Amino acid sequence: MDLPEGLDWVRGSPAGRAWLATLPTWLAECAQQWSLRLDPPFRYAYASLALPAQLPDGTAAVLKLQYPDEESRHEADALAHWDGDAAIRLLAHDPGRRALLLERCQPGTPLHDLPPDRALDAVIGLLPRLWRPAGAPFTPLAQEAAGWIDRMPRAWERTGRPYQRRLLDAALDLLGDLASSQGEQVLVNQDLHAGNVLAADALPGDRGPWLAIDPKPLTGEREFSVVPMVRGQELGHSPAAVRHRLDRLCAELGLDRERARGWTIGHTLAWSVADDVVFAQNIEVVRWLLDAD
């Protein structure tokens, strides 16, 4: 199978190699189950395999097979909860294969194709529509943060201490304080960066022009929801660009800047190591935000 280069990292672990071995069978079974005609995979992929699909009536769709990580376990539940408002609509779900059949965004242009401030305009309009009250089955942010606090020191040691101890200590302190003092709990998305918002002008109804895809949902306070957009590299990767996104999103969405900054530091450092792969650009973001004041 001709996999997108962004999925090469999964070959580095036994779990990843096992998942890759199942993909040809699961693709064939899903295509048969939902009577799909499939095209080659989308090239932009880092945590799942997604292929353009066509339903028997000619409707354009997407077949997505998730890498079996915990963060995306409730993606289908989040999409069902939003029911097409500000997010792509779920058409069908096969939990056993971690397979989702989704409507296709058309033209599907990623948000990062816009100039950075116009992209932020779109995010500012989108996020309040996604902030819906939610409970089970979504994991509470406080519970997830406890897991990061537990795992981060071990990951730091295991990968050869790839960043300064002061970054780890600061992130652990911030996560502990923030998790226990949150505001109102709503559905938030750990992965709403500018590559996971697509143009959707051609979908039925007045739902566009931008829709979220690929959510990794939790229930938590609103300040957490800007983290992936602040951290993401798509709208510029520099100290000034990161701080500008943080300042503008918090000011225009009425969020507490220091809490959003703290969540960004904690979550970004927690996500700086995955399957023993170190993401240096995440570490840079943490350092820029800690050294800003």
QUIMO-V249184 format. One record per pair of residues at least 24 apart in sequence whose C-alpha atoms are under 8 Angstrom apart, sorted by sequence separation. I is the first residue (numbers start at 0). GAP is how many residues later the second one is. D is the distance in Angstrom with one decimal. If there is no record, write none. Layout:
# QUIMO-V249184
((I	GAP	D) (I	GAP	D))
This chain:
# QUIMO-V249184
((75	24	7.1) (190	24	6.0) (264	24	7.0) (189	25	7.0) (190	25	5.8) (264	25	7.5) (148	26	7.3) (188	26	5.6) (189	26	5.2) (148	27	7.7) (188	27	5.3) (189	27	6.2) (222	27	7.9) (188	28	4.6) (189	28	7.3) (260	28	7.2) (187	29	5.6) (188	29	6.3) (67	30	7.2) (144	30	6.4) (145	30	7.6) (186	30	6.6) (187	30	5.4) (66	31	7.8) (144	31	7.6) (186	31	5.9) (187	31	5.7) (64	32	7.3) (65	32	5.5) (186	32	4.6) (187	32	6.2) (222	32	5.9) (64	33	5.8) (65	33	6.4) (185	33	5.2) (186	33	6.5) (187	33	7.6) (191	33	7.7) (221	33	7.3) (222	33	6.6) (226	33	6.8) (230	33	7.0) (64	34	4.6) (144	34	6.7) (184	34	5.7) (185	34	5.5) (187	34	7.0) (191	34	7.8) (222	34	7.8) (225	34	7.0) (226	34	7.9) (229	34	7.4) (63	35	5.6) (64	35	6.6) (184	35	4.6) (185	35	6.2) (189	35	6.9) (192	35	5.1) (193	35	6.5) (223	35	7.9) (62	36	7.1) (63	36	5.1) (183	36	7.3) (184	36	4.9) (185	36	6.8) (187	36	7.1) (188	36	5.9) (191	36	5.5) (192	36	4.5) (222	36	6.4) (223	36	5.9) (226	36	6.7) (227	36	7.6) (3	37	7.3) (5	37	7.8) (62	37	5.9) (63	37	6.4) (141	37	4.7) (182	37	7.9) (183	37	5.5) (184	37	7.4) (187	37	5.3) (189	37	7.3) (190	37	5.5) (191	37	6.2) (222	37	4.8) (226	37	4.9) (230	37	7.0) (2	38	7.3) (3	38	7.3) (4	38	7.4) (5	38	6.9) (6	38	6.4) (62	38	4.8) (63	38	7.6) (140	38	7.1) (141	38	6.9) (181	38	7.4) (182	38	5.4) (183	38	7.6) (189	38	6.3) (192	38	8.0) (193	38	7.1) (3	39	4.9) (5	39	5.4) (6	39	5.1) (61	39	5.8) (62	39	6.4) (181	39	5.9) (182	39	7.8) (192	39	5.7) (194	39	7.0) (223	39	5.9) (2	40	7.9) (3	40	6.8) (4	40	7.8) (5	40	4.7) (6	40	6.8) (60	40	6.9) (61	40	5.0) (85	40	6.2) (193	40	6.1) (222	40	7.6) (223	40	7.5) (226	40	7.6) (3	41	6.3) (6	41	7.6) (60	41	5.6) (61	41	6.1) (192	41	7.7) (193	41	7.1) (226	41	7.9) (22	42	7.9) (60	42	4.5) (61	42	5.6) (59	43	6.7) (60	43	4.6) (85	43	6.2) (86	43	8.0) (241	43	7.3) (59	44	5.8) (84	44	7.1) (85	44	6.5) (84	45	7.7) (2	46	8.0) (238	46	7.4) (242	46	7.4) (18	48	7.0) (81	48	7.1) (18	49	7.8) (238	49	5.6) (81	50	8.0) (238	50	7.7) (15	51	7.8) (133	51	7.5) (230	51	7.2) (51	52	7.8) (132	52	6.6) (133	52	5.8) (132	53	4.5) (133	53	5.7) (131	54	5.2) (132	54	6.1) (230	54	6.5) (130	55	5.4) (131	55	5.5) (130	56	5.5) (129	57	6.9) (130	57	6.6) (129	58	7.4) (76	60	7.8) (73	63	7.5) (73	64	6.7) (29	69	7.7) (25	71	6.8) (118	75	7.7) (140	77	5.8) (138	78	7.7) (139	78	5.6) (140	78	5.6) (141	78	7.4) (137	79	6.8) (138	79	5.2) (139	79	4.7) (140	79	5.0) (137	80	5.5) (138	80	6.2) (139	80	6.1) (137	81	6.2) (177	81	7.1) (111	82	5.2) (110	83	5.2) (111	83	6.3) (109	84	6.8) (110	84	6.2) (125	84	7.6) (134	84	6.9) (177	84	7.5) (109	85	5.5) (110	85	7.7) (125	85	7.8) (133	85	6.6) (177	85	7.4) (109	86	7.1) (110	86	5.5) (109	87	5.9) (110	87	5.8) (174	87	7.3) (109	88	4.5) (110	88	7.1) (121	88	7.3) (173	88	5.8) (174	88	6.8) (108	89	5.4) (109	89	6.4) (173	89	7.4) (107	90	5.1) (108	90	5.0) (107	91	4.8) (130	91	7.3) (170	91	7.7) (173	91	8.0) (174	91	5.7) (106	92	6.1) (107	92	6.1) (173	92	6.5) (104	93	6.6) (105	93	6.4) (106	93	6.1) (104	94	6.4) (105	94	4.9) (106	94	6.9) (170	94	6.0) (171	94	6.8) (104	95	4.7) (105	95	6.2) (106	95	7.0) (170	95	4.5) (104	96	7.8) (105	96	5.4) (104	97	7.4) (105	97	6.9) (104	98	7.0) (126	98	7.8) (170	98	7.0) (110	99	7.8) (167	101	7.5) (104	106	7.9) (77	109	8.0) (161	116	7.5) (155	117	8.0) (158	117	6.1) (151	118	6.1) (154	118	6.9) (157	118	7.6) (158	118	8.0) (115	119	5.3) (147	119	7.9) (158	119	7.6) (166	119	7.4) (114	120	7.8) (115	120	7.7) (162	120	7.2) (166	120	7.1) (85	121	6.7) (154	121	7.3) (84	122	6.4) (85	122	7.3) (111	122	5.7) (147	122	5.9) (83	123	7.5) (87	123	5.9) (111	123	6.0) (166	123	7.9) (85	124	7.1) (86	124	4.5) (87	124	6.1) (85	125	4.9) (86	125	4.3) (87	125	5.8) (119	125	7.6) (123	125	6.7) (85	126	6.2) (86	126	6.1) (123	128	7.2) (119	129	7.4) (123	129	6.6) (78	136	7.8) (77	137	7.2) (74	139	6.9) (77	139	6.5) (74	140	5.6) (74	141	5.9) (71	142	7.9) (73	142	7.1) (74	142	6.5) (71	143	6.9) (72	143	7.7) (73	143	6.6) (71	144	4.7) (70	145	5.3) (71	145	7.2) (70	146	7.2) (12	262	6.9) (11	263	7.7) (8	268	7.9))
